[in-house]
Amino acid sequence: MEEILKSSIVRGILFSAYDKLGPEPIYMFPKPSEQNKSETKDTMHEEILDLNLRDYTQISIKNLSLLIGDSTILNRVDVEKFQYFGIIPFPDFNLTSLTFFHFIDVKFSQEPLATSFSLFVDENKRSFLYNNINRLKNIILDLFQVFDKEIIDNFKSQDEIEHHLKDFLEKVLKIEETPTTPITTQRKMKIIFAGLDDSGKTSYLLSVDRKFSKLMGLKPTFGAQVSSIETLGTTIFLWDLGGQLSLREKYLKRAQIYLYEADLIFYFIDIRNRNRFEESFEYLQNITKVLKSFKQDTPIIYILSKGDPDIIESKELNDNLKIIKEKLIIIDSNNKPEIYITSIFRLFSILRAFSSGISKLSPNKELIGHNLENFSRETGTYLTLMLNSDGLVLADYYTPEAVSLTNIPKTEELLNVFEITAPQFAILFKIFSKYKAIKEGEAIFKVADSTILFKKINVYRYEMYLLFLLDDEIKKDKINNNLPNFLNRTKDLLIRYIA
């Protein structure tokens, strides 16, 4: 094992479980050293990762607290179905891990066993984990199809299970030989904006960038216009692909340049222009064929543009929407199409769609959502949203009671209302804070029989927000009491949201 680790980007492996004595490291490669060194270790200059048992235990505690919080009692009957991945920094050791969290139904415990499996790399090589995450996830899941059965009766010795992890590392080495992108110190991502000409791509991008003055007299995009934004600690390159026929043919012929290694695609359809639906569907099908040929599982967000407020409820647009939905289900048969109707006259509809797309780039979103749910249950919150400083929704949680509390008839409409209005709360909060009308980092809004609590939080040097829907303002005290523990557990997940 140690010889493989010497030739690999991977510095070490740790399998932990919440056993009788609490979080414990079960299998450790390399094996723990016997020396006790200083609190902060510089492992980057060591050929073999040098962690002692206390170090491995510290990592185990941090990992498993992300899965089960501070509770030792699991009250869900379906926890064995929960599977989460996260990219977690360990600054004390100059390491970052791709960690797999799941529960195993073993015979030696009355409760499903909470476990974590971490693959460590040097902090400055973490882009390898991000850029190859889907390939790494697949081989980790394959490993645990077998590994779970190995420990169903008891934890075997490290020597007995070592061959499984050796085979696993050899598969990782193959990924290292053909990485998705070169290893860099910073993650860089590529988002494609595609669709026919005049489908609203450039207007959408300008709205996201809040460059409203440029919307008047907008001319068609010729070729690929590439810009970049800095958000959530990373650089995102935005490729606006002009939609004229000759250009679409060029992109498909030279897909190795335009579509290869795309992290996300926003595909635009003009919801008003039924005459061009078939042309748009054909282009979309050609794009999906290219992605399949690259074996590239790039998520696609469907933007139905020009759904302006004055016509959005018209019969014509509702008929068009039905046609589009039915066709997208056929084209994107492996996934439930994620569709957003947007308008440049409803900025927050654009931000909501953009927010949803960005969140798909985060390997930590589900684990953050899991912790947000636990926090909301502990505090009796009916709906909780977490936003970054720009008002993008990073995670959400809601209960069926939220529907009855707000008298909004459907859960989907409830989420729409709050996800669209949440950025407006962020803007109002910043305005009031500027004039010192808000002193305690929070604001309360009364809406019918409910209360909306909006709080500013700080995660390291980043400003973020939490929005809560409550039935009683008195729950604010419980939120404030539980908030430090929640932030302490999730701060590293948030700081590594996409970068």
N, C-alpha and C positions, 0 to 999 in steps of 0.2 A: 504493500500500500504506500509506504513512504517513498519508494522509488517512483511510483506513478505521480504522487503529489509533487515531487521535485521537478517533473517535466510538465506540470500542468499549471494553468492559471489558478486553479482551485488550490487554496492554501490548507483547507481542512474540511472535515465533515463532523456534524454533531446530531445525534438523535436523542431527544429528551422526552420524558413522560412525567405526567403528574401522578406519581406513585403514592404509596402510603405515607411517606414522609414529606410529601409536597413535590415541587418541581425538582427533577433530578436528571443529570446527564447519564444516559445509559450506554451509548456507544460513542466513542471519541476517537477520531483519527486526525492527526497523530495522537498517540496516547498521551495523557497528561504528564507533564514534567513534575519533578519533585521539588523544584526550586520555587521559592517565593520571591518574586521580583517587585519592582516598584509598581505603584498603582497604574501609571500610564505606561504602556509598553510600545516600543517601536518594533513591530513585527515585520515591517516592510524590508528590513535589511537582514532578516534571518532566512536561511535556506529552508528550514523546516519551522512551521508554526510552533511556537513555544508557549503553550498555555498550561497552567496547573489546574488541579481539580477545582479549586475555588473559582478560577476564571470561567471554566466550563459551567459550573453551577450558576454563576452570576448571569451568564448568557441564557441558560435554561430558564431561570426565573423571569428574565425580561421577555423571552419568547412566549412562555405559557401564560403570562399575565395578559398578553394581547388576545389570547383565545378565550380565557375564562375569567379574566378580571381578578378581583380579590376574593371571589367566592370559591369554596371547595365543593359546593353542592350544585349539581347540574339538574335543572328541573324540566328539561326538554326530552321528549321520548325519541326525537329524530336527530339527536346530535351526531350520530354516526354518519349521517349524510352530509354533514358540513365539511367542506374542503376549501381552504383559503391559501392563497400565496401572498407573500409580501416581500418587499425589498427593504431590509432593515440595516441601519448603520450601527456600528459598534466602535465609536470614536476612541474609547479607551485602548483599543487594540489595533487601530488603524485598519479595520476590516469592515466590509459590507457583506451581507448574506442574502441569498435567495432562500426564503424559508417557506416550507410547506407545513400547514397546520391541518390536522384532522383527528378524528376520534376513532379508536379501534375497540371493537367489542371483544374483549378477552375473557377467558374463563376464570382468571385469578382476581377479578375485580367486579364488584356488584354494579358499578357504574361504567359506562364507556370510558376508555382511557384517553385522556387528552394528550396529544403528542405534537412535537415539532421536529422538523428535519431541516437542518441548515447547511447550505453550501457556501463556504467563505471564500471571498477573493479580497485582494488588497483594495483599500478604499479608492485609490486612483485608477482602478481597473473595473469599477462597478458598471461602466457602460456595457461591458461584455454581458452582464446579467440582463440589463434592459433590452439590449438589441437582439439577444438570442432567447428571450424569455419563453416564447412558445415552444421552441425546440427543447429547452431544458425542462419545461413543465411536463411535456410528453414522456420523457425518459424517467422523470421522478414518479409520475403516476404509474408507469409500467413497473418500476421498482416496487412500489407498495402494493401492487396487485399480488405480488409474491410474498413480500416482506411481512405483511399483516398476518398471513397464515403461519409464518415461521414462529411468531411470538404469541400465538393464540393461547397456548398452555402456560408458558412462562418465558421470561427473558433468558435467552440462551447466552452463552459466553461470547465475548467479542470475537474470539478466534473462530467460533462456529458460524458466525454470520458474515465474516469478513469477505468471503468470496462474492456475496451479493453486491457489496459496495465496491469491490474491485471491478466487477463487470460494469457497474454503473459508471465508475470513473473513466473506464476505457471508452464508453459512449460519449462522455463529456469531452474527452480528448479529440474524438472525431469532429465534434462541433467546433472545437478550437482550431482545428486544421482548416475548416471552411466556415469562418465566422460570417454572420450576416453583414456586418460592417467592421471596419478597422477599430481596434480598441483605442479609445481616447479618454481623456480625463473628464470630459463633459459630454453628456448625452445631447445629441442633435436629432431633431425629428422632422419628418416630411409629411405635410398635409396637402392633399390634392383637392382642388375645387374644379369639378368637371361638370359638363352638361352642354347642351346646344348653345349656339349664339343667342343672345338676348334672353337667357334664362335667369338672369339676376345674380350671377356669381360676383362680378366686380362690385356691384352696389352693396351686396352682402358684406364683402370684405371691408369696404369703406365704412360701413355702419359699425362693424366690429371695432374698427380703428377710430371710430368717432370723427372721421373726416367729412362731416356733412357738407361742407362748402364745395366739395368736389363732385357731389351727386348731380348738380345741374349741368346739362350738356354733356353727359358722360358718353364717351365714344367706345366702340367695340374693342375688345382685347385682341390683338394680333400676336399669335405665338404664345409662349409661356412667360408670364410675368411672375418673377420670383421675388418675394419680400420676406422679411423675418420679424418675429416679435420675441421679446423676452418675457416669459411668464412662468410662475411657479418654479423659478430657479433653473430654467433651461432655455435653449434657443429652439424655436419652432420655425421652420421654413415653410412658407405658404406658396404653393404653386397654383396660380390662376391660369388654367388652360383655356385659351380662346376656343370658342365652339363652332367656328365655321367648318364646313365639310372637309375642305382640304387639310385643315389643321387636325381635325379628328383622325383622319387617315394617317397623318404623319405621326401622331402620338401612338397609335396602335402599331405602326410599322417599327417605330423606334421606342417600343415600350420599355426596353432595357434602361433607357434614360429617364423616361417620364413617369412610368408606373412602378418600376422595380423599387423595392424597399420603402414603399409608401406605408406610413404608420396608420394613416386614416384617410378616408375619402369622403368628402361632402359632394353628393350628386344632386344637381339642380334640375328641377322640372318646373316650367312655367305653368302654374295650375290653371291659368286662363286659356292657354293656347291648345285646345283639344286637337287642332289640325296637325300638330307636330308631335303628339304623344307617341305614335308608332316609331317615328324617326328617333325620338329620345330613348325609347325602350330598346331599340336595336343597338344604339351606341352603348347603352348600359350593359347589354348582354355581351357585347364584344369586350368590354372592359373586364367583366367577370371571368370571361374565358381566358384572358391574358393572366389574370391573377391566379387562376387555377393552374395554368401552365408553369407559373413561377412557384407553385406550391405555397402561395402567399395568402394567409388568412387575414387580409386587411379588412377591418370593419368599415361599413358604409353607412353614413347618415344621409337620409333622403330629405332634401329641402324642397318643399313645394312653395315656390316664391310667388310674390305678387298677390297674396291673399289679403288684400287691403280691407280695413274695417267696414267700409261701406258696402262691400259685396260678399263678404265672407259667409253670410248666412243665405245667400241666393241659391235657388234650386240648381242653376247651371253649375256653380262651383261644387255643390254637394254631389251632383252627378259625376263631375270630373274627378272628384276625390275618390268616389267609389271605383271608377275605372282604373285609376292609378293604383289604389291599394290592391285590387284583385290581380293586376299584372305584376306588381312587385312581389307578391307572395309566390307567384310562379317562378319569377326570375331568381329571387333570393330564397330558394326553397329550404335551405339549411338553417336559416335564421328567421326570426320574426322581424320584419322590416321596421326600422325605427324612423318614423315619419314626423316632420315638423312643418306646419304651415306658417310662413313668415311674411313680413311686410316691412319695408323700410319706414313705414309710418307707425310701426309698433316695434321700436327698438328692442324691447325686452323679449319679444318673440325670437329675435335674431340671437340675442345673448343666451337665451335658454337653450337653443339648438346648438350653439357653439360650445356652451358649457357641457352639454351632454356628450359631445364629441370629444372634448379634451379629457373628460373623466375616463373615457375608454382607454386612454393611453396610460392610465395608472394601474400598475399591478397591485397597488395597495387599496384601491377603492373599496373592494368587498370587505376587507378586514377592518377598514375604518368604519364602514357602514355597520358591521357586526358590533363594534364597540359603541358606536353611536346608538344603536338599538338598545344595548344593555344599559347605557347611561339614561336613555329616555324611559325605560321601564322602571329603573330605580327611582326616578324623580317624578313619575306619573305624568310625563309629557305626552300630549296627543299627537303632536307633529313637531319634528326638529329638522332644521336645515343648517348645513355648514357651508359657509361661503368664503372665498378668498377676498382680498381687498378690492378686486374689480367687480365683485358681485357674481362671480361664477360659482355655481353650486357644486361643491366637492362631494357631498354625501347627504342622504336624506333618510328620514324614518317617519312613518305615519301609522296610526291605528284606525280601525274601523270607526271608533268613537269620534274621530275628527270630522267625519262626514256629518254625523248627527249634530255635533256641536256647532258647526258652521252653517248647517242647512244647505250645503252644496250637495246636489243629488248623487254624484258619482265620484268614486275615488280618483279616477283619471282627471276629472275636472278640478277636483280639490288640489291635486298636485300641480296642475297647470296654473291655477290661480296663484299659489304660493311661490312656485318656481319663477313665474313671470314677474311677480311683485317684489320678490326678495331683493333683487338689485336696487329697486327704488328705495327700499328701506335703508340700504347701504348708503345711497346718495344723500338721503335726508339726514342720516346719522352724521355723515361727514360735514354737512352744512351746519347743523346745530352745534356740533363739536367745535367747529371753527369759531363760532361766536360764543363759545362757552355756555351754551344753553343746556348742555349735557355734562354733568360733573362726575358721575360714577361709572362711566363706560357702559351705560345701558340706557335703554329707553323702553317705555311701556305704552302700548296702543290698545285702547278698548274698542273691540269690534263686537257689537250685539252682546251676546251672553258670554263671550270669550275674551281672553287676554292674549295679546302678542307681546312677548318679551324679546327684545333685540339687544344682544350683548356683543361688545368688542372683546376679542381675546388676542393675546400675543403668543405666537409660537416661535421661539427664538427671536429673530429680528423681524419676523413677518407678522403683519396685522391681518387678522381674520375675523369672521363674525359668526354668531350662532343666532338662529331665529327659532323661538319656541311658541307653540300654540298651547295655551293652558285654559282650563276651566275655572281656575281660581288663582288669583295673584299671590296667594300665600305660599304656593309651590315654589316661588322664586327663591325662598330661603334654602329649600332642599337642593335646588339647582346649584346655588352658590356654594353650598357645602360639599357637593359631590363633584363639582367642576374641576378642582385641582387634580384629583385622582384620575379623572378621565383624560385630561390634557397630558398628565405625566405619562400615561400609558401610550397615548397615540401621537405624541409630539414627533417622534422619530419617523412614524409612518407618514405624517403630514409633510415633514421636511423632505422626504423622499417620495413625494406624491408622484412625480413623473421624472425627477432628475437625480 
